[in-house]
């Protein structure tokens, strides 16, 4: 009875009068009024000021309505999710990814899966690596993609890939005439950098110090997609991961090989308490195939490079020291 009275209260508040609510609900006006009085009795307070047949909501009624609306929105979302799940025969898969793979790469992977994806409700959430880790630990995602600067303790984890930085240049930039670009050449132009505490930014700083140069940082930002947008706007040059570079191949940015190996690393993390689902087992090799295809597509748009753009195997210790 309480739930029905609350529903009647919500309709009255939305309709603006008991008579309109009665018509909407297919009830008599006295029945609506009785339901409101029952709710007031249960609440122990007046929810309406009455002037003849008119109802004027009190402040308490407005506060109650806010709570009721949150409840009904939540219930509607649950009902919508249940309807969606009933239309699927393979359930739901929740994936969490850091932006470098989540923004453009994972949508391409999901598109590659075709019929397998069409039978599955996929939830792809993009967030920082630390939040991805926490999400998987809490059991809120079946697969996580993280960078190598977070702890993976308590999780099943494996290397997805290493991939190596390429130089991003505004369209028509002078450096586009160079087949390979060195740190010394970068240092002569305004530079768009990842934040100083980013592990890749630290690695690039070490490379530049080894070459005796210092980059002229114009802007710092947290995500490679933001770096690419700034390069496209002509703010400066950058060294970006080649996965994100593939998102910008047709966006007015030119890419060139970097003379040094600037390492980006992505790991897969899974809950240690449950085996991966069939969908996740199909997803992992699809990710590798997509990365291979993307790196070939990017390489075809640049002068030939001395080194590969990616590597699926663990790097040798000497290469990472």
Buried (B, 14 or more C-beta within 10 A) or exposed (E): EEEEBBBBBBBBBEBEBBBBBBEBBEBEBEEBBBBBBBBBEEEEEEBBEEEEEEBEBBEBBEEBBEEBEEEEEEEEEEEEEEEEEEEEEBEBBBBBBBBBBBBBBBEBBBEBBEEBBEEBBBEBBBBBBBBBBBBBBEEBBBBBBBBBBBEBEEBBBEBBBBBBBBBBBBEEBEBBEBEBBBBEBBBEBBBBBBEEEBBBBEBBBEBBEEBEBEBBEBBBBEBBBBBBBBBBEEBBBBBBBBBBBBBBBEEEBBBBBBBBBBBBBBBBBBBEEEEBBEBBEBBBEBBBEBBBEBBEEBBEBBEEBEEEBBBEEEBEEEEEE
